[in-house]
Amino acid sequence: MEPPLNTIHDRVSGGSMHNGTESEENPITKEEFESMISELDKLITKE
């Protein structure tokens, strides 16, 4: 399983989202965005 930060980065930077017209065909949903924020928050607050 890929680390959460890599998965989020791939989704928002080039790979899944911004490759040609794919950004229009595969937009991030509100639920997916909230999930990404939650994962980032977990990474930031991890002790």
C-alpha positions in Angstrom: 0.0 0.0 0.0 1.3 3.4 -1.0 1.9 6.0 1.8 -1.0 8.4 2.2 1.1 11.5 1.3 2.2 9.9 -2.0 -1.4 9.0 -2.9 -2.6 12.5 -2.2 0.3 14.0 -4.1 -0.3 11.7 -7.1 -4.0 12.7 -7.2 -3.5 16.5 -7.0 -0.3 17.0 -9.0 0.0 15.7 -12.5 -0.9 12.1 -12.2 -4.6 11.5 -11.8 -6.0 15.0 -11.9 -4.0 17.3 -14.2 -3.2 15.1 -17.1 -4.7 16.7 -20.2 -8.5 16.8 -20.1 -8.6 14.3 -17.3 -8.9 17.2 -14.8 -12.3 17.9 -16.2 -13.3 14.3 -16.5 -12.1 13.2 -13.1 -12.6 16.1 -10.7 -12.0 15.7 -7.0 -15.3 15.3 -5.1 -16.0 17.1 -1.9 -15.8 13.7 0.0 -12.4 12.9 -1.6 -11.1 16.4 -0.7 -12.3 16.0 2.9 -10.6 12.6 3.1 -7.3 14.1 1.8 -7.5 16.9 4.4 -8.2 14.3 7.1 -5.2 12.2 6.0 -2.9 15.3 5.9 -4.1 16.3 9.4 -3.2 12.8 10.7 0.3 13.1 9.2 0.9 16.5 10.7 -0.3 15.7 14.2 1.4 12.3 14.3 3.8 12.0 17.2 
